[in-house]
């Protein structure tokens, strides 16, 4: 896996002229370079040469140094690891300059811990205090995790789950604790925003005689049905990274019980309906990349508002396999048009969690008549100047079940997922050049 390079900068003409000017290190250059740092933070871009010039100016003019700007410059450089940009900046910036900016000092200390492979201490340091260093630039944690994942992939063939969670700064016990609360009936609502840092999964359980056809259905429809795992028994030993010790009958907050293609019950414990004849499928879920969206400054509105994601049936037919067909279901999140390319690029890196959007703009092109009346979940407002953005959704198989009319099937209730032990960044796949 190769690390994605920071987004390239299209350097403004005034900054370009300044960097090529003999007056680049004049104190009058500082405001323009500081404004350019703010633009990089806002746009998710990175320009080491310009930032280096600013740090050199701070070295010459320490009284002009703004601690928050210095911290942002250092954070951007740390996010560019494995490049040695941060080493150069810390060499240039006097210790006294860094030490009087608390966030900058924590970043310098954290980088030393990272170099020493003290990952738990690194994450504790960047999350320390009322103004944590990891919050000074959107996307900081995701960028560092991508660097560390690449480092692990180059070093190990297999990584124990607990080590992976420690390296990525995830609480290894958080996902298991959430599943335990579901099992005890203490967690019954939608799982969006819960146990951040861990992947989530849709559940579909069908009779064994239909399992092969459903597996084919998933392979033929990979966007809505990215297959993560299959279990012949509800308490079968799942792959370690998926959910250790999980009981698929009890570890989701809410289930649907289907008979003859109709939902006949919604329950918080599916044990009484589950039979030995069922094979369970776990499918990737878009909730897995929502923390990365939030970290990049694009928090989904339903997460902000504490509601379930809005989901809609479409008129787009699925590829059929045996009795399974139906039409695509999509989830929707509104964004400003200028944010859509960044949102699409980020989510496209998670093909095992539905990947990038299938459509944005006019919902009627998907056969959706009213965004205010979702078929599943909760409506969220699309504000003036925004467009609805649609992703394939793991509720799609439930449309297929309605057509298949199986004598028994069990699924998650829409928005009520299995929270896995797998860190969500482990699902990220970087595009190859």
C-alpha positions in Angstrom: 0.0 0.0 0.0 1.4 3.4 -1.0 0.7 6.5 1.0 -1.3 9.2 -0.7 0.7 12.3 -1.2 -0.7 15.5 0.4 -3.0 17.3 -2.0 -0.9 19.3 -4.4 -0.9 23.1 -4.0 -1.7 25.5 -6.7 0.4 28.3 -5.2 -1.2 31.7 -5.5 0.6 34.2 -7.8 1.4 36.6 -4.9 3.0 33.8 -2.9 4.9 32.5 -5.9 6.2 36.0 -6.5 7.2 36.4 -2.9 9.1 33.1 -2.7 11.1 34.1 -5.8 11.7 37.6 -4.5 15.0 38.8 -2.9 12.6 40.2 -0.2 11.2 36.9 0.8 12.8 37.1 4.2 11.7 40.6 4.9 9.3 40.9 7.9 6.7 42.3 5.6 6.4 38.8 4.0 5.0 37.2 7.2 1.3 38.1 6.9 1.0 36.8 3.3 2.7 33.5 4.3 0.6 33.2 7.4 -2.6 33.7 5.3 -1.3 31.0 2.9 -1.0 28.5 5.9 -4.6 29.3 6.7 -5.6 28.5 3.1 -3.7 25.2 3.2 -5.5 24.2 6.4 -8.9 25.1 4.9 -8.3 23.4 1.5 -6.4 20.4 2.7 -3.3 21.3 0.6 0.4 21.5 1.6 3.3 23.6 0.5 6.5 22.8 2.3 8.6 25.4 0.6 6.3 28.3 1.6 5.9 27.0 5.2 9.6 26.6 5.5 10.1 30.2 4.5 7.6 31.3 7.2 9.4 29.3 9.9 12.7 30.8 8.8 11.1 34.3 9.1 9.9 33.3 12.6 13.5 32.3 13.4 14.7 35.8 12.3 11.7 37.6 13.9 10.7 35.6 17.0 8.5 38.4 18.3 6.3 38.0 15.2 5.8 34.3 15.7 2.2 33.2 16.1 2.0 30.0 18.1 -1.2 28.8 16.5 0.2 29.2 13.0 3.5 27.5 13.9 1.6 24.6 15.3 -0.4 24.3 12.1 2.8 24.3 10.0 4.3 21.6 12.2 1.1 19.5 12.1 1.0 19.8 8.3 4.6 18.6 8.2 3.9 15.6 10.5 1.0 14.7 8.3 3.4 14.5 5.4 5.4 11.7 6.9 7.5 9.8 5.9 8.9 12.9 4.3 11.4 14.6 6.6 9.8 18.0 6.4 9.2 18.2 10.2 12.8 17.4 11.0 13.9 20.3 8.9 11.4 22.7 10.5 12.2 21.7 14.1 15.9 22.1 13.3 15.2 25.6 12.1 12.8 26.7 14.8 14.6 27.6 18.1 13.5 25.5 21.1 12.5 28.7 22.9 10.1 29.5 20.0 8.5 26.1 20.0 8.3 25.9 23.8 6.3 29.1 24.2 3.6 27.7 21.8 2.0 24.8 23.8 0.5 23.0 20.8 3.7 23.3 18.8 5.6 21.8 21.7 3.2 18.9 22.0 3.7 18.2 18.3 7.5 18.2 18.7 7.3 15.9 21.7 4.8 13.6 19.9 7.0 13.4 16.9 9.9 12.2 19.1 7.6 9.5 20.5 6.6 8.5 17.0 10.2 8.2 16.0 10.8 5.9 19.1 7.8 3.7 18.1 6.0 4.6 21.2 2.6 4.7 19.5 0.3 4.8 22.5 2.3 7.6 24.1 2.2 9.5 20.7 -1.6 9.4 20.5 -1.9 10.4 24.1 0.4 13.4 23.6 -1.4 14.7 20.5 -4.8 14.3 22.2 -3.6 16.0 25.4 -5.0 19.3 26.8 -8.0 21.5 26.2 -6.6 22.4 22.7 -5.3 19.0 21.5 -2.6 19.1 18.8 -4.6 16.6 16.7 -7.4 19.1 16.3 -5.3 22.0 14.9 -5.5 20.7 11.3 -8.5 18.8 10.0 -7.6 15.3 8.9 -4.5 15.0 11.1 -5.3 11.6 12.7 -6.4 10.1 9.4 -3.1 11.2 7.7 -0.9 9.9 10.5 -2.8 6.6 10.5 -2.3 6.2 6.7 1.5 6.7 7.3 1.5 4.1 10.1 -0.5 1.6 8.1 1.9 1.9 5.3 4.8 1.4 7.7 3.1 -1.7 9.1 2.4 -3.1 5.7 6.1 -2.8 4.7 7.3 -4.4 8.0 4.9 -7.2 8.8 3.0 -9.9 6.8 0.4 -10.2 9.6 -0.3 -7.7 12.4 -2.0 -8.8 15.7 -5.3 -6.9 16.1 -4.2 -5.4 19.5 -1.0 -4.0 18.0 -2.9 -2.6 15.0 -5.3 -0.8 17.3 -2.5 0.6 19.4 -0.5 1.8 16.4 -3.6 3.5 14.9 -4.6 5.1 18.2 -7.8 3.1 18.7 -9.1 1.8 22.0 -9.0 -1.9 21.3 -11.7 -2.6 23.8 -14.2 0.0 22.6 -15.8 -2.1 19.9 -16.2 -5.2 22.1 -17.6 -3.0 24.9 -20.3 -1.6 22.5 -21.2 -5.1 21.4 -21.5 -6.1 25.0 -23.9 -3.2 25.7 -26.0 -4.4 22.7 -26.0 -7.9 24.1 -27.2 -6.6 27.5 -29.9 -4.5 25.9 -28.3 -1.2 26.9 -27.6 0.0 23.4 -30.6 0.0 21.1 -30.2 3.0 18.8 -28.4 3.7 15.5 -24.7 3.1 15.5 -23.5 6.2 13.4 -20.8 8.0 15.4 -20.4 5.2 18.0 -17.0 3.6 18.7 -15.2 6.0 16.3 -12.2 4.4 14.6 -13.8 1.0 14.1 -15.5 -0.4 11.0 -19.2 -1.3 11.1 -21.0 -4.0 9.2 -24.5 -4.8 7.8 -25.9 -8.2 8.6 -27.9 -10.5 6.3 -28.7 -14.1 7.4 -30.4 -16.4 4.9 -31.2 -20.2 4.7 -28.2 -22.3 3.8 -29.8 -23.5 0.6 -29.8 -19.9 -0.6 -26.4 -18.9 0.7 -24.5 -19.5 -2.5 -26.9 -17.4 -4.5 -26.7 -14.6 -2.0 -22.9 -14.8 -2.1 -23.1 -14.5 -5.9 -25.5 -11.5 -5.4 -22.9 -9.8 -3.3 -20.1 -10.4 -5.9 -22.3 -9.1 -8.7 -23.3 -6.0 -6.7 -20.1 -5.0 -4.9 -21.0 -1.4 -4.3 -24.0 -2.0 -2.1 -22.8 -5.4 -0.9 -19.1 -5.4 -0.1 -18.5 -8.8 1.5 -16.5 -8.8 4.8 -17.2 -12.2 6.3 -19.5 -15.3 6.2 -20.5 -17.3 9.3 -22.3 -20.7 9.3 -23.3 -20.3 12.9 -24.3 -17.1 14.8 -21.5 -17.5 17.3 -19.0 -19.0 14.9 -15.4 -17.8 15.2 -15.2 -14.8 12.8 -11.9 -13.7 11.4 -10.0 -12.1 14.3 -10.0 -8.6 12.8 -13.8 -8.7 12.3 -15.3 -9.3 15.7 -13.7 -11.5 18.3 -16.2 -13.4 20.4 -19.2 -11.9 18.7 -22.7 -13.4 18.8 -24.5 -12.3 15.7 -27.9 -13.0 17.3 -27.4 -10.5 20.1 -24.5 -8.1 19.4 -26.4 -5.6 17.1 -28.7 -3.0 18.7 -31.7 -3.9 16.6 -32.7 -6.6 14.1 -35.4 -7.3 11.5 -37.1 -10.7 11.2 -38.3 -11.5 7.7 -40.8 -14.2 6.6 -41.9 -14.7 3.0 -40.4 -11.3 2.0 -42.1 -9.3 4.7 -40.7 -7.8 7.9 -42.8 -9.4 10.7 -40.8 -8.2 13.7 -38.1 -5.8 14.9 -36.3 -7.0 17.9 -33.2 -6.2 20.1 -32.3 -9.9 20.4 -32.7 -12.2 17.5 -31.9 -15.4 19.4 -35.5 -16.7 19.4 -35.9 -16.3 15.7 -32.5 -17.6 14.6 -32.3 -21.2 13.4 -29.4 -23.6 12.7 -30.3 -23.4 9.0 -29.1 -19.7 8.6 -25.9 -18.6 7.1 -24.9 -15.0 8.1 -23.1 -12.5 5.8 -21.4 -9.3 7.0 -21.2 -6.5 4.5 -19.2 -3.3 4.7 -21.0 -0.1 5.9 -20.5 3.6 5.0 -20.5 4.4 8.8 -16.9 3.1 8.6 -15.7 6.2 6.7 -17.8 8.8 8.3 -15.1 9.6 11.0 -12.6 10.3 8.2 -15.1 12.6 6.6 -15.6 14.4 9.9 -11.8 14.6 10.5 -11.5 16.2 7.0 -14.0 18.9 7.9 -17.0 17.2 6.1 -19.0 15.7 9.0 -22.2 14.1 7.7 -25.3 16.1 8.8 -27.0 13.1 10.5 -23.9 12.7 12.7 -24.0 16.4 13.6 -27.7 16.2 14.4 -27.5 12.9 16.2 -30.0 11.1 13.9 -30.0 8.0 11.6 -28.7 8.4 8.0 -31.4 9.0 5.4 -31.8 6.0 3.0 -33.9 5.7 -0.2 -35.1 3.1 -2.6 -34.2 3.9 -6.2 -35.2 2.7 -9.6 -31.8 1.3 -10.4 -32.0 -2.5 -10.8 -29.5 -4.8 -9.1 -27.8 -7.6 -10.9 -29.8 -10.8 -10.1 -28.6 -14.1 -8.6 -31.1 -16.8 -8.0 -34.1 -15.3 -6.2 -32.2 -12.2 -5.3 -32.7 -9.0 -7.3 -34.6 -5.9 -6.5 -33.3 -2.3 -6.8 -30.5 -0.3 -5.3 -30.9 1.5 -2.0 -28.8 4.6 -1.4 -27.8 6.7 1.6 -27.7 10.5 1.3 -25.5 13.2 2.8 -25.8 16.8 1.6 -22.7 18.9 0.8 -21.8 22.1 -0.9 -20.9 21.5 -4.6 -17.3 22.5 -4.1 -16.9 19.9 -1.4 -18.2 17.0 -3.5 -14.8 16.2 -5.2 -13.0 15.9 -1.9 -15.8 13.9 -0.3 -16.0 11.6 -3.4 -12.2 11.1 -3.4 -12.1 10.3 0.3 -14.9 7.8 0.3 -13.7 6.1 -2.9 -10.7 4.9 -0.9 -13.0 2.6 1.1 -14.3 0.1 -1.5 -15.1 -2.4 1.3 -17.5 0.3 2.8 -19.4 1.1 -0.4 -16.7 3.3 -1.9 -17.5 6.6 -3.6 -20.9 8.1 -4.4 -23.0 6.7 -7.1 -24.7 10.0 -7.9 -25.0 13.6 -6.8 -27.5 16.2 -7.8 -31.1 15.6 -8.9 -32.6 12.8 -6.9 -35.2 12.2 -9.6 -32.5 10.6 -11.8 -32.5 7.8 -9.2 -36.3 7.7 -9.0 -36.4 9.5 -5.6 -39.4 11.7 -5.5 -39.1 13.4 -2.1 -35.9 13.8 -0.1 -38.0 14.7 2.9 -39.5 11.2 3.0 -36.7 8.6 3.2 -37.7 5.0 3.0 -35.4 4.2 6.0 -33.7 6.4 8.6 -34.3 10.1 9.2 -34.6 13.0 6.9 -31.9 15.7 7.1 -32.2 19.2 5.6 -30.5 20.0 2.3 -29.7 23.7 2.7 -29.7 26.3 0.0 -26.6 26.0 -2.1 -26.1 22.3 -1.2 -26.6 19.2 -3.3 -27.6 15.7 -2.2 -24.8 13.1 -2.5 -25.8 9.5 -2.7 -23.9 6.3 -1.9 -24.8 2.7 -2.4 -26.3 1.3 0.8 -26.1 -2.0 2.7 -29.9 -2.0 3.0 -30.0 -2.9 -0.7 -30.1 -6.7 0.2 -33.3 -6.0 2.2 -35.0 -4.9 -1.1 -33.7 -8.2 -2.6 -35.2 -10.1 0.3 -38.6 -8.6 -0.3 -38.5 -10.0 -3.8 -37.0 -13.3 -2.9 -39.7 -14.1 -0.4 -37.6 -16.6 1.6 -39.4 -18.4 4.4 -37.0 -16.8 7.0 -34.2 -14.2 6.9 -32.7 -11.9 9.6 -31.0 -8.6 9.0 -29.9 -5.6 10.9 -32.5 -2.8 11.3 -31.4 0.0 9.0 -28.7 2.1 10.7 -28.2 -0.4 13.5 -24.9 -2.2 12.6 -22.4 -4.7 14.0 -19.4 -2.7 15.3 -16.3 -4.6 14.4 -12.8 -4.8 16.0 -11.3 -3.8 12.6 -10.0 -0.3 12.6 -11.8 1.6 9.9 -8.5 2.9 8.4 -7.5 -0.7 7.7 -10.3 -0.7 5.0 -8.7 2.2 3.2 -7.1 1.4 -0.2 -5.0 4.0 -1.9 -5.4 4.5 -5.6 -2.4 3.4 -7.7 -0.8 5.9 -10.0 
